[in-house]
Amino acid sequence: MYIDKLKEKYLLISKYNTASSLLEWDFETHMPKKAAEKRAEVIGEISGKAFEMSVSDEMGSY
């Protein structure tokens, strides 16, 4: 069913956003200084993936 697939996609997007938020919090609070560049890359990758999923043609088809 479409609604089940849509819920599944939104759940996955939510998981990406949650992971990104946690990494951003760590970036701001406890992360070692030398890890900043790599952490920023990871945050960008995860956030970008969540955004791409949310605006994809597949999501628009629901």
RAQUINOR-V411915 format. One record per residue. N is the residue number from 1. SS is DSSP state (hx for helix, st for strand, lp for the rest). Layout:
BEGIN
N;SS  N;SS
END
This chain:
BEGIN
1;lp  2;hx  3;hx  4;hx  5;hx  6;hx  7;hx  8;hx  9;hx  10;hx  11;hx  12;hx  13;hx  14;hx  15;hx  16;hx  17;hx  18;hx  19;hx  20;hx  21;hx  22;hx  23;hx  24;hx  25;hx  26;hx  27;hx  28;hx  29;hx  30;lp  31;lp  32;lp  33;hx  34;hx  35;hx  36;hx  37;hx  38;hx  39;hx  40;hx  41;hx  42;hx  43;hx  44;hx  45;hx  46;hx  47;hx  48;hx  49;hx  50;hx  51;hx  52;hx  53;hx  54;hx  55;lp  56;lp  57;hx  58;hx  59;hx  60;hx  61;lp  62;lp
END
